[in-house]
Amino acid sequence: ETALYGSGSQIDLAYPMLVGVTPPELKQAVTEKLFYETQVRQTGHIGCGLVGVPVVTGWAVNNNQPDFLYGMLKKRDIPSYLYMIDNGGTTTWEYWKGSRSYIHNCYNGIGSWFYQGIGGIRPDDSFSGYRRTWIQPQIPNGVTWAKTKVQTPYGFISVDWKLTNGQTEMNVNLPVGCTARVPAGEKIITLESGKHRIKLN
């Protein structure tokens, strides 16, 4: 009736959708509650601890919501990563306010968003260890280029892209033994191991 899970927090709303238990007919209503929770109750900030960040980023990547996450990452007051950086942080703190440990990188869940979301490097779950990969950058408003890479058991997969006059130009490097699939309009381009240069409108 309320389209809410649990307390209605970001985690309580994002996690059921991430793992696929939200009924399809209620997904849009729960998504709108997540946006409301973020923009109104959390004033556009991350509304969870570092352990919960991968849940929010995972939901954002799966649902092609780069602006949702990018808006939170641009905040400079507590709670935010830029607050840490602006106050001398060179590692992820245990608490947003910096009240305890200043190195808590075992929970650096935000990192995956940069290569999975911005870089678009996502594993095809039908194959292990990034042997086959989907490459589909999710570009937030205001971002015009990115250089991303992820280490796999086969070597590094890298995707560098830039926007020029409404066209996306990508340089993709795949290790030996790997393939990647790139959605291009209504068709899918399959790339074999090696270096590739792609232009997409």
Summary of the structure (lengths in Angstrom):
residues: 201
radius of gyration: 18.1
end to end distance: 41.9
largest distance: 52.0
contacts: 580
relative contact order: 0.09
helix: 31%
strand: 25%
